[in-house]
Amino acid sequence: MPRFRIDSVALLTLALLLLLLVTSLPLPENNARSLEEIRRSKKLVVLTQNNPTTYYLDKDGVRTGPEYKLVRAFAKSLGVTPYFQVKTSIAELLAAIAAGEGDIAAAGLSVTNERKRRFLFSHPYQMVSQQVVCRRGGPRPRRAADLPKVELAVIAGSSYEERLEQLKVHYPDLTWQSTQGVSADQLLERVWRKQVECTVLDSNIVAINQRYFPELKVRFDLGNKDNLAWLLPPGAEELQEVANTWLDSYEASKKIASIQEQYYGHVELFDYVDTSAFVRRLNNLYPSYQPYFQIAAQTFGLSESLLASQSYQESHWNPYAKSPTGVRGMMMLTQVTAKAMGVKSRVDVEQSIMGGAKYLAKLKSRLSKNIEEPDLTWFALAAYNVGMGHLRDAQKLARHFGGNAYRWHDVKETLPLLSDPSYYKFMKYGYARGSEPVLYVQQVRQYEQIMTQYLLAQKQSSEGNTVSDASLETIELQGYY
């Protein structure tokens, strides 16, 4: 009993000292611009980070990312233009917003008690879980009590470090390396390369990166879910109020869900073995078929990465693939479709790829002009898989339930209903295995994410940039942003 009392007192003392240290940190000065100043200047200064869950440049040099899309829409509602300033670390970003360098920080920031003490937050727009991530074959911690036995590295000044500080009160032997100037993706790569045993990151970041490093393994969720929100400097209460009202309205219209569908819809489905096989075939098999995909994509206005990814989903790049229903070849064409597309031999690689590309382009042209990209491509892929008639039935159901028939996020919810007699008996085209096209589109999108990275590394290598053979073999993340 005496020992128990001593340990309790020691822990309580440590907790009080930590609380004193936290509360002694200086609060940011009121450097916020007023809403009137922002509107008068015609610009909203946005601080962000460069990664696939916030803001980045795609392979064509176009700005994109879930935070970018969301903030751009908000800025438009204010009648201003967003100006993005990229910060290299969370610590740098927080210091910049405290110094009044930006009006708002949009960088996938978790709402924490310490940050709430120093800054303002908008209403949350997404929920994530902090996850302990290791490499397959490495350590297998199952709960927080196991972490003192693991070599951990986390981003300095992050919400992950805050949570570990809280856990250290209960597990005094818990230690970790605070990494400065290292991105979340680089940290995951270090785990993948066995340079560090484990790390802690948000679930959305982990899910995207598992496509590139399939050996990464989520061991467990660390604590409760966290809210992601925009962070604003003290004094920006008026901007905060306007942002909250807008976010509530945008969420109610399902537009936030639509943005998340665009960037995360493909990561719900993950198969470690299948993804690893795809990466191997990319390096060993794809080069012999690549010229056919390049020509077909150019001919019909499609992307090579999309067409090749779809073909892999159809046949795993097997020219002689055949399904029980009789579809055949690289693009798994039916006899009727092959004839309509001018394909004489479905097992001929060039004919099959050209025929499949022509058919996909034709499906896109038949869809409503009200469907915008990238949803247009996903609708066309679904029609390729299940047929245009069934897709139109799913659109009717989406309208019936008050959804948007021109938005993939809504239609993918009603497609599975086509296998339910309560619904399909009222539909023009009747029964369909509606879950199949939903999974089909998710899988193609997963392959395309990896394929895009492969082609970018390939392009850099051909242009004489420094790209090692290893980067082509492992499809590293260099240059993705």
C-alpha positions in Angstrom: 0.0 0.0 0.0 2.7 2.6 0.8 4.4 2.0 -2.6 1.0 2.4 -4.3 0.5 5.8 -2.6 4.0 7.0 -3.5 3.6 6.0 -7.2 0.2 7.8 -7.3 1.6 11.0 -5.8 4.5 10.9 -8.2 2.2 10.5 -11.2 0.0 13.3 -9.9 3.0 15.6 -9.4 4.2 14.8 -12.9 0.8 15.6 -14.4 0.6 18.9 -12.5 4.1 19.8 -13.7 3.0 19.1 -17.3 -0.1 21.1 -16.9 1.9 24.0 -15.5 4.3 23.8 -18.4 1.5 23.8 -21.0 -0.4 26.7 -19.5 2.8 28.7 -19.3 3.2 28.7 -23.0 2.7 32.2 -24.5 -0.7 32.7 -26.2 -0.6 34.0 -29.8 -1.2 37.7 -30.2 -4.3 39.0 -31.9 -3.0 39.3 -35.5 -6.2 38.3 -37.3 -7.5 40.3 -40.2 -11.2 41.2 -39.9 -13.7 39.7 -42.3 -14.1 43.2 -43.9 -10.3 43.4 -44.5 -10.3 39.9 -46.1 -13.2 40.9 -48.4 -11.6 44.2 -49.3 -8.3 42.6 -50.1 -10.1 40.1 -52.4 -8.0 37.2 -51.0 -8.0 34.6 -48.3 -4.5 33.6 -47.1 -4.5 29.9 -46.4 -1.7 28.1 -44.7 -1.4 24.4 -45.6 0.9 21.5 -46.0 2.0 19.6 -49.1 0.6 16.0 -49.1 -2.2 14.0 -50.7 -4.7 14.5 -47.8 -4.5 18.3 -48.0 -2.9 20.2 -51.0 -0.7 19.1 -53.8 0.0 19.4 -57.5 -1.1 16.5 -59.7 0.8 14.9 -62.5 -0.3 17.7 -64.8 0.8 20.4 -62.4 -2.8 21.3 -61.4 -3.5 22.2 -57.8 -5.8 19.7 -56.0 -6.3 17.9 -52.7 -9.3 17.6 -50.3 -8.4 20.7 -48.3 -7.7 22.7 -51.4 -11.1 21.8 -52.9 -12.9 22.6 -49.6 -11.2 25.9 -48.9 -11.5 27.1 -52.6 -15.3 26.6 -52.3 -15.4 28.5 -49.0 -13.4 31.3 -50.5 -15.7 31.5 -53.5 -18.7 31.9 -51.1 -16.8 34.9 -49.6 -16.2 36.4 -53.0 -12.4 36.2 -52.6 -9.5 34.2 -54.1 -7.6 31.7 -51.9 -3.8 32.1 -51.7 -2.1 29.0 -50.5 1.2 29.2 -48.5 2.8 25.8 -48.0 4.6 25.1 -44.6 7.0 22.3 -44.2 6.0 21.2 -40.7 3.1 21.5 -38.3 5.3 23.5 -35.9 6.1 26.0 -38.6 2.4 26.2 -39.6 1.2 26.8 -36.1 3.9 29.5 -35.6 2.9 31.2 -38.8 -0.8 31.3 -38.0 0.0 32.6 -34.5 2.1 35.4 -36.1 -0.7 36.4 -38.4 0.8 35.2 -41.6 -2.5 33.6 -42.7 -6.2 33.9 -42.2 -6.8 30.2 -41.8 -4.9 27.0 -41.6 -6.3 24.1 -43.6 -3.9 21.2 -43.2 -5.8 18.2 -41.8 -5.3 19.5 -38.2 -6.8 17.6 -35.3 -8.7 19.5 -32.7 -6.8 19.1 -29.4 -7.2 20.7 -26.0 -3.8 22.5 -26.2 -4.5 23.9 -29.7 -8.0 25.0 -28.5 -6.3 27.0 -25.7 -4.2 28.9 -28.2 -6.3 29.1 -31.4 -9.8 29.1 -32.8 -11.3 26.1 -34.6 -14.0 25.8 -37.2 -16.7 23.1 -37.0 -15.1 19.7 -37.9 -15.4 18.4 -41.4 -13.9 14.9 -41.0 -13.2 12.3 -38.3 -10.1 10.2 -38.2 -8.4 7.8 -35.9 -4.8 7.9 -34.7 -3.2 4.6 -35.7 -0.1 2.8 -34.6 1.6 1.6 -37.9 4.4 -0.9 -38.1 5.8 -3.1 -40.9 4.6 -6.6 -41.5 7.0 -9.0 -39.9 8.0 -6.4 -37.4 6.7 -5.5 -33.9 3.1 -6.3 -33.0 2.0 -4.0 -30.3 -1.7 -4.5 -29.5 -2.4 -1.8 -27.0 -0.9 1.3 -25.5 0.8 -0.7 -22.7 3.0 -2.4 -25.4 4.4 0.9 -26.8 7.3 1.3 -24.3 8.8 -1.9 -25.9 8.6 -0.4 -29.4 10.9 2.1 -31.2 8.5 4.9 -32.1 9.0 8.0 -34.3 6.4 10.7 -34.6 6.1 14.2 -36.1 7.3 16.8 -33.7 4.6 19.2 -32.4 1.8 17.0 -33.8 -1.4 15.8 -32.2 0.2 12.4 -32.2 3.0 13.7 -29.9 0.3 15.3 -27.7 -1.4 11.9 -27.2 1.9 10.2 -26.4 2.6 12.8 -23.8 -0.7 12.0 -22.2 0.1 8.3 -22.3 3.5 8.8 -20.7 1.8 9.8 -17.5 0.5 6.2 -17.3 3.5 4.6 -18.9 6.6 6.4 -17.7 8.9 4.1 -19.8 7.3 5.3 -23.0 9.7 7.0 -25.3 9.7 8.2 -28.9 11.8 10.1 -31.5 10.3 13.5 -32.4 11.1 14.1 -36.1 11.7 17.6 -37.4 11.2 18.5 -41.1 9.8 15.0 -42.0 6.5 14.5 -43.7 4.0 11.9 -42.8 4.7 10.0 -46.0 8.4 10.1 -45.4 7.9 8.7 -41.9 5.8 5.9 -43.3 8.5 5.2 -45.8 11.1 4.9 -43.0 8.9 2.3 -41.3 8.6 0.5 -44.6 12.4 0.6 -45.0 12.8 -0.7 -41.5 14.6 2.4 -40.4 12.2 2.8 -37.6 9.9 0.2 -36.1 6.6 2.1 -35.8 4.9 5.4 -36.0 1.5 7.1 -35.2 -0.5 8.8 -37.9 -4.1 9.6 -38.9 -6.1 6.9 -40.5 -6.7 8.8 -43.8 -3.0 9.3 -44.3 -2.2 5.7 -43.6 -5.0 4.4 -45.9 -3.7 6.3 -48.9 0.0 5.4 -48.3 -0.8 1.7 -47.9 -1.3 1.6 -51.7 2.3 2.5 -52.2 3.8 0.6 -49.2 1.5 -2.5 -48.9 3.8 -4.0 -46.2 2.6 -1.4 -43.7 0.3 -2.8 -41.1 -2.1 -1.0 -38.8 -1.6 -2.5 -35.3 -4.3 -0.7 -33.4 -6.1 2.6 -33.0 -4.6 4.9 -30.4 -7.5 6.4 -28.4 -10.8 7.8 -29.5 -11.4 9.4 -32.9 -10.3 12.9 -33.6 -12.0 15.7 -35.4 -10.3 17.5 -38.3 -11.0 21.2 -38.6 -9.7 24.5 -39.9 -7.6 26.5 -37.4 -7.8 30.3 -37.1 -5.9 32.9 -35.1 -7.4 34.5 -32.0 -9.4 37.5 -32.9 -10.9 35.8 -36.0 -14.2 35.1 -34.4 -16.2 36.7 -37.2 -14.4 34.6 -39.8 -14.9 31.5 -37.6 -18.6 32.2 -37.4 -19.0 32.6 -41.2 -16.9 29.4 -41.8 -19.0 27.4 -39.4 -22.2 28.4 -41.0 -20.8 27.7 -44.5 -19.4 24.3 -43.4 -22.7 23.2 -41.8 -24.5 24.1 -45.1 -21.9 22.5 -47.3 -22.1 19.3 -45.3 -25.9 19.3 -45.3 -25.7 19.5 -49.1 -23.4 16.4 -49.1 -20.7 18.3 -50.9 -18.2 17.6 -48.3 -19.0 13.9 -48.7 -18.5 14.3 -52.4 -15.0 15.7 -51.9 -14.1 12.9 -49.6 -15.4 10.4 -52.1 -13.1 11.9 -54.7 -10.0 11.5 -52.6 -10.8 8.6 -50.3 -13.5 6.6 -52.0 -10.9 4.2 -53.5 -9.1 3.5 -50.2 -11.9 1.7 -48.4 -11.0 -1.5 -50.3 -7.5 -2.9 -49.6 -6.0 -6.2 -50.3 -2.4 -6.6 -49.3 -1.7 -9.7 -51.4 -3.5 -8.3 -54.5 -1.8 -4.9 -54.2 1.6 -6.5 -53.9 1.0 -8.6 -56.9 -0.1 -5.5 -58.9 3.2 -3.8 -58.0 5.2 -6.8 -59.2 3.3 -7.1 -62.5 3.8 -3.4 -63.0 7.5 -3.9 -63.2 7.6 -7.3 -64.8 4.7 -7.5 -67.1 3.3 -4.0 -67.9 6.2 -2.7 -70.0 5.5 -5.2 -72.8 1.9 -4.0 -73.1 2.5 -0.3 -72.4 2.7 0.9 -76.0 -0.8 -0.5 -76.7 -2.3 1.4 -73.7 -0.5 4.6 -74.7 -1.8 4.5 -78.3 -5.3 3.6 -77.2 -5.4 6.3 -74.5 -4.2 8.9 -76.9 -6.7 7.8 -79.6 -9.8 8.0 -77.4 -8.9 10.8 -75.1 -8.3 8.7 -72.0 -5.4 8.5 -69.5 -3.0 5.7 -69.8 -3.1 5.1 -66.0 -6.9 4.8 -66.0 -7.0 2.5 -69.0 -4.2 0.2 -67.8 -5.7 0.1 -64.3 -9.1 -0.9 -65.7 -7.5 -3.6 -67.8 -5.7 -5.0 -64.8 -9.0 -5.1 -62.9 -10.6 -6.9 -65.8 -8.0 -9.5 -66.7 -4.8 -8.9 -64.7 -3.3 -8.2 -68.1 -3.9 -11.8 -69.3 -4.7 -11.7 -73.1 -6.4 -15.1 -72.8 -8.5 -14.4 -69.7 -12.1 -15.8 -69.9 -14.9 -15.5 -67.4 -17.7 -18.0 -66.8 -20.1 -15.7 -68.7 -17.9 -15.7 -71.8 -16.3 -12.3 -71.8 -12.7 -12.5 -73.0 -9.3 -10.8 -73.4 -7.3 -8.0 -71.9 -10.4 -5.8 -71.6 -12.9 -8.7 -71.1 -15.3 -7.8 -73.9 -18.5 -9.6 -74.7 -19.0 -10.8 -78.2 -21.7 -8.2 -78.8 -19.5 -5.3 -77.6 -16.4 -6.6 -79.4 -18.4 -6.7 -82.7 -19.8 -3.2 -82.2 -16.3 -1.8 -81.5 -14.8 -3.5 -84.6 -12.8 -6.1 -82.7 -12.3 -9.3 -84.7 -10.3 -11.2 -82.1 -10.9 -10.6 -78.5 -7.6 -12.4 -77.5 -5.5 -10.1 -79.7 -3.9 -7.7 -77.3 -3.9 -4.6 -79.5 -7.5 -5.1 -80.7 -8.8 -5.8 -77.2 -7.2 -2.7 -75.7 -8.3 -0.5 -78.5 -11.9 -1.9 -78.4 -12.1 -1.5 -74.6 -10.8 2.1 -74.8 -13.3 2.9 -77.6 -16.2 1.4 -75.6 -15.2 3.3 -72.4 -15.0 6.6 -74.3 -18.4 5.9 -75.9 -20.0 5.3 -72.5 -18.6 8.6 -71.3 -20.2 10.4 -74.3 -23.6 8.7 -73.6 -23.7 10.0 -70.0 -25.5 13.2 -69.0 -23.6 16.5 -69.5 -24.6 17.3 -65.9 -22.0 14.8 -64.7 -18.6 16.4 -64.1 -15.2 14.8 -63.9 -14.0 12.9 -62.1 -17.5 11.5 -61.4 -18.0 11.1 -65.2 -15.2 8.6 -65.4 -16.5 6.6 -62.4 -20.0 6.5 -63.9 -18.5 5.2 -67.2 -16.5 2.5 -65.4 -19.6 1.4 -63.5 -21.6 1.2 -66.8 -18.7 -0.8 -68.4 -19.1 -3.3 -65.5 -22.8 -3.5 -65.0 -24.3 -1.9 -68.1 -25.8 1.5 -68.8 -29.4 0.4 -68.2 -28.7 -0.7 -64.6 -26.7 2.4 -64.0 -29.7 4.5 -65.1 -31.9 2.5 -62.7 -29.5 3.4 -59.9 -29.7 7.0 -60.8 -33.5 6.9 -60.6 -33.3 5.4 -57.2 -30.9 8.2 -56.1 -33.4 10.7 -57.2 -36.2 8.8 -55.4 -34.2 9.0 -52.1 -33.5 12.7 -52.6 -29.9 12.2 -53.8 -28.1 13.7 -56.7 -28.3 11.4 -59.7 -25.2 13.1 -61.3 -23.0 12.5 -58.3 -21.1 9.2 -57.8 -21.2 9.5 -54.1 -25.0 9.2 -54.1 -25.4 6.7 -56.9 -22.9 4.2 -55.4 -25.2 4.1 -52.4 -28.2 3.0 -54.5 -26.5 0.6 -56.9 -26.4 -2.2 -54.3 -30.2 -1.9 -54.0 -30.5 -3.4 -57.5 -30.1 -6.8 -56.0 -33.0 -6.2 -53.6 -36.4 -7.4 -55.0 -38.1 -4.6 -53.0 -36.4 -2.2 -55.4 -35.4 -3.9 -58.6 -38.9 -5.2 -59.4 -39.9 -1.6 -60.0 -36.9 -0.8 -62.2 -36.9 -1.0 -66.0 -33.8 -3.2 -66.2 -34.5 -5.4 -63.2 -32.0 -7.3 -61.1 -28.3 -6.6 -61.0 -25.5 -7.4 -58.6 -25.2 -3.7 -57.8 -22.4 -4.1 -55.3 -20.1 -5.3 -58.0 -19.7 -2.1 -59.9 -19.2 -0.2 -56.7 -16.3 -2.5 -55.8 -15.1 -2.4 -59.4 -14.8 1.4 -59.4 -13.0 1.4 -56.0 -10.5 -1.2 -57.2 -9.7 0.5 -60.5 -9.2 3.8 -58.6 -6.8 2.0 -56.2 -4.8 0.6 -59.1 -4.8 4.0 -60.8 -3.3 5.7 -57.8 -0.3 3.3 -57.9 -0.1 3.3 -61.7 0.1 7.2 -61.7 3.0 7.0 -59.3 4.7 4.4 -61.5 4.3 6.4 -64.7 5.6 9.6 -63.0 8.8 7.8 -61.8 9.2 6.3 -65.3 8.9 9.8 -66.8 11.4 11.2 -64.5 13.8 8.4 -65.3 13.4 8.9 -69.1 14.0 12.7 -68.7 17.3 12.0 -67.1 16.3 13.0 -63.6 17.8 11.1 -60.7 15.5 8.1 -60.2 17.0 4.9 -59.0 15.9 1.5 -60.1 14.6 0.9 -56.6 12.2 3.8 -56.9 10.6 2.2 -60.0 10.5 -1.2 -58.3 8.8 0.1 -55.1 6.9 3.0 -56.6 8.1 5.5 -54.0 6.3 8.7 -53.3 9.0 11.1 -54.6 7.5 13.7 -56.9 3.8 12.8 -56.2 3.0 16.2 -55.1 
